[in-house]
């Protein structure tokens, strides 16, 4: 564009200078006519290439998210979930538990997994453990509104 | 004898019970019993403040801070401190001082143009004197040459003033583009964190096109077309033999259409999409809250509360960042626009003062002042679209928190 502008300006200035100094005879008229043709060609020629070659490419830059911020939000929500889950287990089942909640950074920070490390506290037997794990899963499902299969209960002594 | 006394006793007992019940109903509302663990309003506010501090610390403002440190007006200002200040309502603006500063800027820029103004007056006066001499004793050709040289001299002075202004115009567009690249990712992140995921997904390509395509269109096409119009205004008046008015009109029309299409189409699509996505996000956020809080009569309120804290904190930070971005935008655009205003006034004043002298110079100056408007319109169009996207990003999500 810069060269185009300079070419037009140069052609017109030169033509105007020649028009001013040339005599008014037939030669002068001929040269003035030629100057007009030169200006016309300087103006018209680049226009054709400008429209045919798509000289301007409109790209779009990539705009990303600040993943660290979203991770921080997910982390804060997870910590809050863990605190509440532990409080719920202590209140409803009298269990001492260490909860680990994992939230994603997608839309509305969905809960991905809950791992509970639970102390048996007098619950004996494999069947009892399974039964208790199911009851814990149901209670948490009611509280959080998600599928029980996201809960993993690990018993430890 | 015993029956009337027994009836009286029953009546008394009934009245006593009724009075007690009435007293309980009237006074019951004055006594509130707080359940263990229930928070007061002050506790909630303190928790929100703590959460906001945590969230601001987690926000990656390093590049924005580096950009601010490169600007003389903003050097030494911390972005995070500024955001915290804006959230607490530190938006005080001293309007008289602002008006004085703006007026002072215009006067300063005008003062710089005074030597050019004096030179134009001198050249025009000389050409006017020589024009009157043309009819007396100078040959027509000689006076035409003198007119030509006078016109070129004035043109050179005006163009030198214009070139510095035009460069600042291009710089303003680049500054705005840089700001968009820094601010948009942060705003979109905060929008996504505050429950506006759909809005963020919809705005993402739009803001990418804004910072890439629109800025490129204006830098590479609209502003250069405005420069072509200015140059054609200059060369078109040079000689009666070579006219470039129609070519100038073509480029003016092109410039107007490009600006109009960008403003109209882009602005319209962005606004409609923003409104629609905000509605969807609002419904989906409320649905999430209902699923969590509706299923637990006591505990659910707390569980949904933590989501609210994150969302509310993110919304407040987003709004503060949006306001901050508007201040940055004003800083990038105000000075160049005021410079162009001063330049336009200068050209019109010069045209008015040289008009009695005659010749082609007044019409050149007047036409240049008019054509400068296309350049100003280009810069203001980009600024307006940027401002519009900021407003939509700030307002279209978070209203439902």
Contacts between the chains, C-beta under 8 A, distances in Angstrom:
chain1	res1	chain2	res2	distance
A	1	B	220	7.5
A	1	B	224	4.1
A	1	B	227	7.8
A	1	B	228	7.6
A	2	B	224	7.7
A	4	B	228	7.6
A	5	B	224	7.5
A	5	B	227	6.3
A	5	B	228	5.7
A	5	B	231	5.2
A	8	B	228	7.7
A	8	B	231	6.7
A	8	B	232	7.1
A	8	B	235	6.8
A	8	B	244	7.6
A	9	B	231	5.4
A	9	B	234	7.5
A	9	B	235	5.5
A	12	B	235	3.8
A	12	B	236	7.6
A	12	B	238	6.1
A	12	B	239	7.4
A	12	B	242	5.4
A	12	B	244	6.7
A	13	B	152	7.7
A	13	B	235	6.5
A	13	B	238	6.5
A	15	B	239	6.5
A	15	B	241	6.9
A	15	B	242	4.8
A	16	B	148	6.7
A	16	B	235	7.6
A	16	B	238	4.1
A	16	B	239	3.4
A	16	B	241	7.2
A	16	B	242	6.2
A	17	B	148	6.9
A	19	B	239	5.1
A	19	B	240	8.0
A	19	B	241	4.4
A	19	B	242	7.2
A	20	B	141	7.3
A	20	B	144	5.0
A	20	B	145	5.5
A	20	B	148	5.2
A	20	B	239	7.2
A	21	B	141	7.3
A	21	B	145	6.9
A	32	B	241	5.6
A	35	B	241	7.4
A	35	B	242	7.0
A	36	B	241	7.0
A	36	B	242	6.3
A	39	B	242	5.5
A	43	B	244	7.6
A	43	B	247	6.0
A	56	B	216	7.3
A	56	B	217	7.0
A	56	B	220	5.2
A	56	B	221	5.5
A	57	B	216	7.8
A	58	B	209	7.8
A	58	B	212	7.3
A	58	B	213	3.9
A	58	B	216	5.6
A	58	B	217	5.8
A	59	B	212	5.2
A	59	B	213	6.6
A	59	B	216	6.8
A	60	B	205	6.8
A	60	B	208	4.3
A	60	B	209	4.6
A	60	B	212	4.2
A	60	B	213	5.4
A	61	B	181	6.7
A	61	B	208	5.4
A	61	B	211	5.6
A	61	B	212	4.1
A	62	B	208	6.5
A	63	B	184	5.4
A	63	B	185	5.5
A	63	B	188	6.4
A	63	B	204	5.6
A	63	B	207	5.7
A	63	B	208	4.6
A	63	B	211	7.3
A	64	B	185	5.8
A	65	B	185	6.5
A	65	B	188	6.1
A	65	B	189	4.5
A	65	B	192	6.2
A	65	B	200	7.7
A	66	B	59	6.5
A	66	B	60	4.8
A	66	B	185	6.1
A	66	B	186	6.2
A	66	B	189	4.1
A	68	B	58	6.2
A	68	B	60	5.8
A	69	B	55	7.3
A	69	B	58	5.1
A	69	B	59	5.3
A	69	B	60	6.7
A	69	B	189	5.2
A	69	B	190	7.6
A	69	B	193	6.6
A	70	B	189	6.4
A	70	B	192	6.8
A	70	B	193	6.1
A	72	B	54	7.3
A	72	B	55	6.9
A	72	B	58	3.6
A	73	B	55	7.2
A	73	B	58	7.8
A	73	B	193	5.0
A	73	B	310	5.1
A	73	B	314	7.2
A	76	B	51	7.2
A	76	B	54	6.8
A	76	B	55	8.0
A	76	B	306	7.5
A	76	B	310	6.3
A	77	B	306	5.8
A	77	B	307	6.7
A	77	B	310	6.1
A	80	B	303	7.9
A	80	B	306	3.9
A	81	B	303	7.4
A	81	B	306	7.5
A	84	B	299	6.5
A	84	B	302	6.2
A	84	B	303	5.9
A	87	B	299	8.0
A	88	B	299	6.1
A	106	B	197	7.5
A	107	B	192	7.6
A	107	B	197	3.7
A	107	B	198	7.7
A	107	B	284	7.9
A	108	B	195	6.3
A	108	B	197	6.7
A	108	B	284	7.4
A	108	B	285	7.3
A	108	B	288	5.2
A	108	B	307	7.5
A	109	B	307	7.5
A	109	B	310	7.6
A	142	B	295	5.6
A	142	B	296	6.7
A	143	B	295	6.9
A	143	B	296	4.8
A	143	B	299	5.7
A	143	B	300	6.9
A	143	B	303	6.9
A	144	B	292	6.7
A	144	B	295	7.8
A	144	B	303	6.9
A	145	B	291	4.4
A	145	B	292	5.7
A	145	B	295	4.9
